[in-house]
Amino acid sequence: MQQFEWISQNEEETAHFAQELAQKLSSGDVLALEGDLGAGKTAFTKGLAKGLGVSRTVNSPTFTIIKEYVGRLPLYHMDVYRVSESEEDLGFDEYFDGEGVTVVEWAHLIKDQLPNEILTIYIYRLSDTSRRLVLEAKGERYVTLCKEII
């Protein structure tokens, strides 16, 4: 596991960073997003979606758990905040092993169901507009990816 850091001065920079990352993503990539409410997880995902060529409006899937979008690659956007610690199989692995890119907000809540190789992005609020993004890469694919974009 390796960590990388990037500072964003505003939401537009965060979205641009996510767009650049999206250009390098492939089928089966899984990104976990962590951060307090309002840190910018959904804003990051919007930038990622734009970089994947998604034309639909992206918003938080809070009440539906998973939203799917069509782009260069399918985008599976999950918000597992309301998923309880349950032994029930919710089929997340079908998305993780699928043809698209999966983004999981509040991923720590389903950590036992996440793949071993994953890119976790922690978003920390520095001010009203600036954010610190800490990318934790587990797996050589994600380490290489981080080195390319940072």
Sequence and secondary structure as in RCSB ss.txt:
>XXXX:A:sequence
MQQFEWISQNEEETAHFAQELAQKLSSGDVLALEGDLGAGKTAFTKGLAKGLGVSRTVNSPTFTIIKEYVGRLPL
YHMDVYRVSESEEDLGFDEYFDGEGVTVVEWAHLIKDQLPNEILTIYIYRLSDTSRRLVLEAKGERYVTLCKEII
>XXXX:A:secstr
 EEEEEEESSHHHHHHHHHHHHTT  TT EEEEE  TTSSHHHHHHHHHHHTT  S     TTTSEEEE SSS E
EEEE TT  S  S   HHHHHTSSSEEEEETGGGGGGGS SSEEEEEEEESSSS EEEEEEEESHHHHHHHHHH 
